[in-house]
């Protein structure tokens, strides 16, 4: 099976005054379609830079990054942006919601950029995902009228609404209570199983790690560890019966 993410000897340098900071130092990494992977590492380890490479936000100084069969360093900015729009969904720790839009409009926005779906299908997807993340009643509220956890759930719905091939998540459950966090993980697992969506997380949340199938550890810009994780027990971390987000 062809990898959906492939990094080959990736080096990323950033100028800092007269110095050069090497954020990534020859990273080799392949991720197959449908993997549920956690990227771990301390602050300054290169973890965020690695996610930026996979997310087509940046390109390597040397080496190659191939996403869904396309080498990002060879693409012009517009083509790279198109690849990002069509193949990737992002869950940012800082939410990155548009303040003048309602929750529903924020979720719908990527679909408008795609321009492929009619109004009825867009509304169906938005309503379905807002229901799934427990925000059906807040659909018309703007971000400043929502709590931090609610804004995070809007960001999660927005990332999933285009049904992307890859979802990159930076601490996706950081602002959520434990019950809601588990419901979001279940939603992602369902999408992973149903659509073979590839999920790549940067997280310290043990609940997320408990459901990951692979752990990639970055230290000092290098791949320090890459190991498969045992599947969680069927009953592990299950919410109480009748619990709702």
Buried (B, 14 or more C-beta within 10 A) or exposed (E): EEBBBBBBEBBBBEEEEEEEEBBBBBBEBBBBBBBBBBBBBEEEBBBBBBBBBBBBBBBBBEBBBBBBEBEBBEBEEEEBBBBBBBBBBBBBBEBEBEEEBBBBBBBBBBBEEEEEBEEEEBBEBBBEBBEBBBBBEBBEBBBEEBEEBBBBBBBBBBBBBBEBBBBBBBBBBBBBEEBBBBBBBBBBBEBBEEEEBBBBBBBEBEBBBBBBBBBBBBBBBBBEEBEEBEEBEEEEBEBEEEEEB
